[in-house]
């Protein structure tokens, strides 16, 4: 999972059912524009609004349609649910599993270490840790990550804290391990790449897959140009994540011609003010694409 991968949106029809036709089309839409891998059933996939059966089917459809690696979201609050989802993802052909920290109940770092070791011991595919405190209210500490990085079936981590200093501390702790640390926030993509990130799993890559991928591709040869491009994308990234979340992300994708489909309740479509804001940012994106 080296490069840029979108936490792929799950298209729903107007009745809220998974739209498998559009799901296949959105796989093609982002991969044709240069992303390196796909992440179905992540946070921006509305995974927590899917049943276990739907999640398994979404992963199956994506793996069938994709010609790039698939990192499947399989984490749940409980161990049994996570093991079952990970086994289903492996059976569907996913290349690795992205496992979010257990949430709802509070767990200390020692408990989280034990949990991930159990998951990694049982999983038939490599496991990536997923730290996203904005949704779970828990973050994996650099020490915890370092202790897990030595496990032979723990391949990496998506760090969605948005905390560059924490990312740097973690990267330094795992530098000698065979471990891919990727960033989960488009707002700090350039800074994370400067710190040695292997890539990013970015909501931004759903709506701007080409520019997001160019940041990564350019960084090795011209880091200043990569930083400049990444900073041009910060406002759009913030709008489709912190400001307007999945409804805003899907609206922006549809405006760019992507078959993003509808949101699932309790999500609701965005209002006029949000649409106007996103339309303005998308005009800027179109100008950026034309000029690049």
PyMOL commands that set and color helices and strands:
alter all, ss='L'
color gray80, all
select helices_A, chain A and resi 20-31+43-45+47-49+52-65+79-92+109-122+133-136+142-149+164-174+186-194+204-207+209-219+223-232+234-243+245-255+272-291
alter helices_A, ss='H'
color red, helices_A
select strands_A, chain A and resi 3-7+37-39+69-73+96-100+126-131+154-159+180-183+199-201
alter strands_A, ss='S'
color yellow, strands_A
deselect
rebuild
show_as cartoon
